[in-house]
Amino acid sequence: MVEYDVLIVGAGPIGSTFAFHMAEAGYKVGILEKKNKIGVPLQCAGLIGNKIMGLKPVPDEYIINQVRGAYLHSPSDHILKVSKSETQAYVIDRVGYDNYLTQTAQNAGAELFLQHKVIGVENSTGKIIMDKDGQKDFKAKVIVDGAGYSSPISRSINKFSQPFQAAQYLLNLKNESLEKDFVDVYANDIISPGFIWSIPLSKKQCRIGVFGHHDYHFLNRILKDFIESNPKFRESSIIKKYHGKIPVYSPQNKLVEGRTIILGDAASQVKPTTGGGLLIGFQSAKIAVNIVIRALENEDFSLLQEYEIQFRNIFEKELKLQLFVQKTFKALKNSDLDLMFEKLKTKNAEELISIYGDMDTQSLLIKEMVKRGILFSILPQLLYRRMSPAWNFF
Ligand SMILES: Cc1cc2nc3c(=O)[nH]c(=O)nc-3n(C[C@H](O)[C@H](O)[C@H](O)COP(=O)(O)OP(=O)(O)OC[C@H]3O[C@@H](n4cnc5c(N)ncnc54)[C@H](O)[C@@H]3O)c2cc1C
């Protein structure tokens, strides 16, 4: 039996980051990863908000591009341009970055075990149940589930709601026609509350993708039709195809069970409006590190509950608001979306979104729109009446 202070299940970005901090603090840390290679296949658009630099700076070699704004397109292509003068988000090499994060954890002393698939945990003893017989027996004082959407540990504790599916291509354009510092977001009721995105890697290359509550084949067709019908992307070649699942945040999810804590996608720590899980995952890992250290120092695992309490205090209000935005978008038809974009344009909302908008936090912008009476005027009246008690809350 090999015994650790902390065992992390899954060498994804969030698990590896947690492992790094614990190893750096001097604890005996192991990471159990089911695959034989880190970070592949790519399942990410690789866009991360600029707050990352204050939290966990991304080394230059993994930054492919920087963006400072977005073009938001309605179904009939009414366009809102929102921007700031400084970088708002980084487009990263996710595969390289994941490998870097795992290597950093190993450099700090964490031991990595590839091809070690976990199927469960014995919460009373901290023993890990492995998929294959004949592998070492692992045991830890604290177990951290960072195994992503498919996590068997979280699934034994929580009920997972229907995830979003996502399809993405790496696209090479014929000409250097992309605006390198702007992403594009396309709304349409077929995929709402999901959307189509185009994230430039250069003037000629982008990651173009779609997410929604449909199966991968349907999303693939939507993406292909979109590319063929859009003059900006029509003359292009698909270099690679990717797909993946995006969990929907569930406020009911437990984040702590006995000596196990759940982090990242395994805990559905994903922003409902954008599907982004990196920043919130890193922020949650940071909260968890301090609490796990306190629990280990005091040999009192009931202290782990504080992680769930702090997570909820910091994120719950914003995440619930974003779930509500998601629900609102789902109820809008293409004609509503078009009208909404048109009205927003006339109400000078581009400026308002540019000032108060943030890809990770939407409460500030919504509060401002409610205060200025804009929200009431852009939503179809029936929908607004049905939903106004919740909107007025902000
Ligand atoms: C198409 C797509 C685009 C996205 N774009 C963005 C974006 O632009 N920005 C953003 O912030 N987020 C984005 N996301 C979400 C983001 O990729 C995830 O939130 C993030 O990867 C979560 O990290 P994680 O470490 O929690 O889980 P994961 O990255 O899923 O890592 C989990 C790890 O655990 C391992 N594992 C799984 N099960 C077991 C097991 N039983 N035993 C041992 N190991 C196991 C896996 O092999 C994997 O290495 C996107 C997601 C998709 C699908």
The ligand as an SDF file (V2000), in Angstrom:
LIG
                    3D

 53 58  0  0  0  0  0  0  0  0999 V2000
  -15.0030   22.0890  -27.0110 C   0  0  0  0  0  0  0  0  0  0  0  0
  -14.7250   22.7240  -25.6710 C   0  0  0  0  0  0  0  0  0  0  0  0
  -14.2540   24.0210  -25.6380 C   0  0  0  0  0  0  0  0  0  0  0  0
  -13.9490   24.6170  -24.4070 C   0  0  0  0  0  0  0  0  0  0  0  0
  -13.4220   25.8790  -24.4230 N   0  0  0  0  0  0  0  0  0  0  0  0
  -13.0740   26.4720  -23.2510 C   0  0  0  0  0  0  0  0  0  0  0  0
  -12.4610   27.7530  -23.2500 C   0  0  0  0  0  0  0  0  0  0  0  0
  -12.2210   28.3570  -24.2980 O   0  0  0  0  0  0  0  0  0  0  0  0
  -12.1400   28.3010  -22.0410 N   0  0  0  0  0  0  0  0  0  0  0  0
  -12.3630   27.6470  -20.8560 C   0  0  0  0  0  0  0  0  0  0  0  0
  -12.0660   28.2170  -19.7820 O   0  0  0  0  0  0  0  0  0  0  0  0
  -12.9270   26.4210  -20.8440 N   0  0  0  0  0  0  0  0  0  0  0  0
  -13.2640   25.8070  -22.0010 C   0  0  0  0  0  0  0  0  0  0  0  0
  -13.7980   24.5440  -21.9940 N   0  0  0  0  0  0  0  0  0  0  0  0
  -13.9470   23.8570  -20.6920 C   0  0  0  0  0  0  0  0  0  0  0  0
  -12.5870   23.3740  -20.1910 C   0  0  0  0  0  0  0  0  0  0  0  0
  -11.9410   22.6330  -21.1930 O   0  0  0  0  0  0  0  0  0  0  0  0
  -12.7740   22.5260  -18.9190 C   0  0  0  0  0  0  0  0  0  0  0  0
  -13.5510   23.2860  -18.0040 O   0  0  0  0  0  0  0  0  0  0  0  0
  -11.4410   22.1360  -18.2830 C   0  0  0  0  0  0  0  0  0  0  0  0
  -10.7190   21.2650  -19.1110 O   0  0  0  0  0  0  0  0  0  0  0  0
  -11.6990   21.4490  -16.9370 C   0  0  0  0  0  0  0  0  0  0  0  0
  -10.4840   20.9920  -16.4040 O   0  0  0  0  0  0  0  0  0  0  0  0
  -10.4650   19.7580  -15.3750 P   0  0  0  0  0  0  0  0  0  0  0  0
   -9.0390   19.6160  -14.9650 O   0  0  0  0  0  0  0  0  0  0  0  0
  -11.5130   19.9600  -14.3420 O   0  0  0  0  0  0  0  0  0  0  0  0
  -10.9480   18.4890  -16.2110 O   0  0  0  0  0  0  0  0  0  0  0  0
  -10.3560   17.8180  -17.5290 P   0  0  0  0  0  0  0  0  0  0  0  0
   -9.6360   18.8000  -18.3780 O   0  0  0  0  0  0  0  0  0  0  0  0
  -11.4940   17.0800  -18.1270 O   0  0  0  0  0  0  0  0  0  0  0  0
   -9.2700   16.7660  -16.9790 O   0  0  0  0  0  0  0  0  0  0  0  0
   -9.6760   15.5860  -16.2930 C   0  0  0  0  0  0  0  0  0  0  0  0
   -8.5220   14.6020  -16.3110 C   0  0  0  0  0  0  0  0  0  0  0  0
   -8.9150   13.4560  -15.5490 O   0  0  0  0  0  0  0  0  0  0  0  0
   -8.5980   12.2680  -16.2540 C   0  0  0  0  0  0  0  0  0  0  0  0
   -9.5350   11.2290  -15.8130 N   0  0  0  0  0  0  0  0  0  0  0  0
  -10.8570   11.1310  -16.1330 C   0  0  0  0  0  0  0  0  0  0  0  0
  -11.4000   10.0620  -15.5190 N   0  0  0  0  0  0  0  0  0  0  0  0
  -10.3960    9.4710  -14.8180 C   0  0  0  0  0  0  0  0  0  0  0  0
  -10.3360    8.3170  -13.9960 C   0  0  0  0  0  0  0  0  0  0  0  0
  -11.4180    7.5520  -13.7990 N   0  0  0  0  0  0  0  0  0  0  0  0
   -9.1480    7.9750  -13.4090 N   0  0  0  0  0  0  0  0  0  0  0  0
   -8.0440    8.7440  -13.6160 C   0  0  0  0  0  0  0  0  0  0  0  0
   -8.0440    9.8390  -14.4190 N   0  0  0  0  0  0  0  0  0  0  0  0
   -9.2050   10.2160  -14.9990 C   0  0  0  0  0  0  0  0  0  0  0  0
   -8.7660   12.6740  -17.7200 C   0  0  0  0  0  0  0  0  0  0  0  0
   -8.0600   11.8020  -18.5840 O   0  0  0  0  0  0  0  0  0  0  0  0
   -8.1920   14.0820  -17.7090 C   0  0  0  0  0  0  0  0  0  0  0  0
   -6.8010   14.0830  -17.8940 O   0  0  0  0  0  0  0  0  0  0  0  0
  -14.1410   23.9090  -23.1930 C   0  0  0  0  0  0  0  0  0  0  0  0
  -14.6400   22.6060  -23.2250 C   0  0  0  0  0  0  0  0  0  0  0  0
  -14.9270   22.0030  -24.4530 C   0  0  0  0  0  0  0  0  0  0  0  0
  -15.4450   20.5950  -24.4630 C   0  0  0  0  0  0  0  0  0  0  0  0
  1  2  1  0
  2  3  1  0
  2 52  2  0
  3  4  2  0
  4  5  1  0
  4 50  1  0
  5  6  2  0
  6  7  1  0
  6 13  1  0
  7  8  2  0
  7  9  1  0
  9 10  1  0
 10 11  2  0
 10 12  1  0
 12 13  2  0
 13 14  1  0
 14 15  1  0
 14 50  1  0
 15 16  1  0
 16 17  1  0
 16 18  1  0
 18 19  1  0
 18 20  1  0
 20 21  1  0
 20 22  1  0
 22 23  1  0
 23 24  1  0
 24 25  2  0
 24 26  1  0
 24 27  1  0
 27 28  1  0
 28 29  2  0
 28 30  1  0
 28 31  1  0
 31 32  1  0
 32 33  1  0
 33 34  1  0
 33 48  1  0
 34 35  1  0
 35 36  1  0
 35 46  1  0
 36 37  1  0
 36 45  1  0
 37 38  2  0
 38 39  1  0
 39 40  1  0
 39 45  2  0
 40 41  1  0
 40 42  2  0
 42 43  1  0
 43 44  2  0
 44 45  1  0
 46 47  1  0
 46 48  1  0
 48 49  1  0
 50 51  2  0
 51 52  1  0
 52 53  1  0
M  END
$$$$
